[in-house]
Amino acid sequence: MARIKEIVLVDKSLNKHGEIKGKNKKETKMLRKSCVHHKYNKKGNIRSVTFPVNNPDTEFMERYGESKFFVCRRCGKMIRLHTYNKKEVKEILAPVYDCLETEKFIAAATNAGQGVVSYLVGTQIQLDKLPKVAGKLDKIASKKSKLASKKKSRDQYKSSQYGSWSRK
């Protein structure tokens, strides 16, 4: 099984208290942004490094309403446990696309350089792929939850009374 390089990179940069520390502030900031909130255990399986939050900040409550929240033990980010479908992602990205179009126009008009323009174009190309990826992840998550609920309901009917030896 191939290892996810971001998880390995963050694992290597932990200090003895389990906090992300880089060589300098810039590297630490980059490592915190690349945290995927999981780790590899001794057997090589991926495990979450988050814990549930009962009372999230009022800012999160106002923005997202009643929802399940988790906090990463490594980077400290608060994560909302909710998958987005294609339509929701497109609605969220609409203002970002407007901003990118404006910035591309200004960068070309002010002759900001090839690097800036190609960065903005590349960002827009990557963001165009996000709704499709989010849709696929939403389908995968719904299938996993259906399988888990099916397994839970199947385990509910197991009994030691049927088909097993019992003592009297």
C-alpha positions in Angstrom: 0.0 0.0 0.0 1.4 3.4 -1.0 1.8 5.9 1.7 0.4 9.5 1.4 3.4 11.8 1.3 1.7 14.7 3.2 1.0 12.4 6.2 4.7 11.2 6.2 6.0 14.7 5.9 3.9 16.0 8.8 4.8 12.9 10.9 8.5 13.6 10.4 8.1 17.2 11.5 6.5 16.6 14.9 8.3 17.5 18.1 8.2 15.5 21.3 4.9 17.1 22.3 3.2 16.1 19.0 3.1 19.6 17.6 4.1 20.5 14.1 7.4 22.3 14.1 9.5 23.2 11.0 13.0 24.7 10.7 11.6 28.2 10.6 8.2 30.0 10.8 7.6 29.7 7.0 8.1 25.9 7.0 6.0 25.5 10.1 3.2 27.4 8.4 3.5 25.3 5.2 3.4 22.1 7.2 0.3 23.2 9.1 -1.5 23.9 5.9 -0.5 20.6 4.4 -1.8 18.6 7.5 -4.5 16.1 6.4 -5.4 15.3 10.1 -4.4 11.7 9.9 -1.4 9.5 10.9 0.0 6.1 10.3 -0.2 3.7 13.3 2.4 1.0 14.0 0.6 -1.5 11.6 0.7 1.1 8.8 -3.0 1.9 8.8 -4.3 5.4 8.6 -5.9 6.8 11.8 -7.5 10.2 12.5 -5.7 12.6 14.9 -8.9 14.6 15.6 -11.1 14.8 18.6 -14.8 16.0 18.8 -15.7 19.4 20.1 -18.9 19.9 22.0 -19.1 23.7 22.1 -17.4 25.2 19.0 -16.7 28.9 18.6 -19.7 31.2 18.1 -18.2 32.2 14.7 -18.4 28.5 13.5 -21.9 28.1 14.9 -23.2 31.2 13.1 -21.6 30.2 9.9 -22.5 26.5 9.8 -25.3 26.0 12.4 -25.7 22.8 14.3 -23.1 20.3 13.0 -20.4 18.0 14.2 -17.0 19.6 14.6 -13.6 18.1 15.2 -10.2 19.6 16.1 -6.9 18.3 14.8 -4.4 17.6 17.6 -1.5 18.5 15.3 -2.4 21.7 13.5 -5.3 22.9 15.6 -7.8 23.4 12.7 -11.5 23.0 13.4 -13.1 20.7 10.9 -16.8 20.4 10.1 -17.9 16.9 9.4 -20.0 17.4 6.3 -19.5 16.4 2.7 -20.2 18.8 -0.2 -21.9 17.9 -3.4 -21.1 19.5 -6.8 -23.8 22.2 -6.6 -22.6 23.4 -3.1 -19.0 23.6 -4.2 -19.9 25.6 -7.3 -21.9 28.1 -5.2 -19.0 28.4 -2.8 -16.4 28.9 -5.6 -18.4 31.5 -7.6 -16.9 34.5 -5.7 -13.5 33.0 -6.0 -13.8 32.7 -9.7 -14.9 36.4 -9.9 -11.8 37.4 -7.9 -9.5 35.3 -10.1 -10.9 36.8 -13.3 -10.3 40.3 -11.9 -6.8 39.5 -10.7 -5.9 38.0 -14.1 -7.2 41.1 -15.9 -5.2 43.4 -13.5 -2.1 41.3 -13.8 -2.1 41.4 -17.6 -3.0 45.1 -17.7 -0.2 46.1 -15.3 2.3 43.7 -16.9 2.9 41.9 -13.6 4.9 39.2 -15.3 4.4 35.7 -16.8 4.8 34.0 -13.3 1.9 35.8 -11.8 -0.5 35.3 -14.8 0.4 31.6 -15.1 -0.1 31.2 -11.3 -3.6 32.7 -11.5 -4.5 30.6 -14.6 -3.2 27.4 -13.0 -5.2 28.2 -9.8 -8.3 28.6 -11.9 -7.7 25.3 -13.7 -7.2 23.4 -10.4 -10.3 25.0 -8.9 -12.4 23.9 -12.0 -11.6 20.3 -11.0 -12.8 20.7 -7.4 -16.6 20.3 -7.9 -16.1 17.0 -9.7 -13.7 15.7 -7.0 -16.1 16.8 -4.3 -19.0 15.1 -6.0 -17.0 11.8 -6.2 -16.0 12.1 -2.5 -19.6 12.7 -1.6 -20.6 9.5 -3.4 -17.8 7.5 -1.7 -18.7 8.8 1.7 -22.4 8.0 1.3 -21.6 4.5 0.1 -19.3 4.0 3.2 -21.9 5.2 5.6 -24.5 2.9 4.0 -22.2 -0.1 4.3 -21.5 0.8 7.9 -25.2 1.1 8.8 -25.9 -2.2 6.9 -23.2 -3.9 8.9 -24.5 -2.4 12.2 -28.0 -3.6 11.5 -26.7 -7.1 10.6 -24.7 -7.3 13.8 -27.8 -6.3 15.7 -29.5 -9.7 15.1 -26.6 -11.9 16.2 -27.4 -13.9 19.2 -25.7 -16.5 21.2 -29.0 -18.4 21.5 -29.1 -19.5 17.9 -26.6 -21.9 16.5 -24.2 -22.0 19.4 -23.6 -24.2 22.4 -24.9 -23.0 25.7 -24.4 -24.0 29.3 -27.2 -24.6 31.7 
